[in-house]
Amino acid sequence: MPKAKVDFRQFTSLLTKFQRLAHKDKSEFSTDIVKDLAARLLRKVKKRTPVNKKATFDKTYTGGGTLRRGWTIGNVVKTGDTYNVEVINPVKYASYVEKGHRGVAIYVKKGGTDIGWRVMHKDTHWTSGVFMLEISEKELGKDAERIVEKKLEKLLKKLRR
């Protein structure tokens, strides 16, 4: 009867690496994926965010881009088995540009003091939203599974070494 010798050292080593991944590296790997997806979302939403281009004859105008520059990523927070991260825009009028609004909003200054944003002419037209965040989220949602699979494949190749 033929006999064969089998060396299980490589298999045992790979099994040990998988066990380590299942416990310690799982959290780090998940956090990295969440950060990567958030960065991709940030890139997409910034591209889609409109920039106000005022008339060129206004010499006091320094340029737009406040809304675009306002996008940031929050910290990754683990709650149970779920990892969350927020993509935030703290600019006051961000929600109006995202979802749309009725009326014309103007920024009011009085005697050198900032009064703030005020909606004027409430019964005027509806200004449609741009939906830069909503569209970007849907776009990323389609690609998310593929992105995670590629990251996992890369990790598994690293474990085999």
Buried (B, 14 or more C-beta within 10 A) or exposed (E): EEEEEEEEEEEEEEEEBEEEBEEEBEEEBBBBBBBEBBEBBBEBBBEBBEEEEEEEEEEEEEEEBBBBEBBEBEEBEEEEEEBEBEBBBEBBBBEBBBEEBBBEBEEEEEEEEEEEEEEEEEEEEEBEBBBBBBBBBEBBEEEBEEBBEEBEEEBEEEBEE
